[in-house]
């Protein structure tokens, strides 16, 4: 199962961690993993350009921590959360999205 956890402080998303494997299909044919990977790698590339986030990829886990937030960074983060929620709603047995909040 893919586990995606994001941390929200007030109205801002401050971090995202994605780990695991959906195991929907065999390696190289898993459309859920491919979809999640595309979404998360797109976010990583977009944030890398801004220089406003720390990004680490340990192979089976990706951690993104926002260092300096602005409207663009939050738009990126919110878009990715909506995309992951959409996949999780369609395939709840393969991906779980968790929110932690410091409201």
C-alpha positions, 0 to 999 in steps of 0.5 A: 500500500502507498501511504501519503501523509501531509502536515498542515499548519493553519492554512498551509501545507508544510510537508508531504511524505509518500512511501510504499508500493500499491501492489495493484499490479506487478512491478513495471505494470502498476498504474497506481504507482505510476500515477502517484509517481508522476504526481509526486515527481512533478511536484518535486521538479516544480518545487526544486525550481523554486528552491523553497523546499527540502526534498529527499528521496530514499528509494521507497520514500519521498519527503518534501518539507516546505522551507519558505511558503508562498502562494505558488508553493501552496498551489503546488502542494494543494494540487498534489493533495487533490490529485492524491485524494482522487486516486485514494478515493478510487483505489482505497485498498492501494493508497491511503492519504492521511492529514495531520493538522496543527490548526 
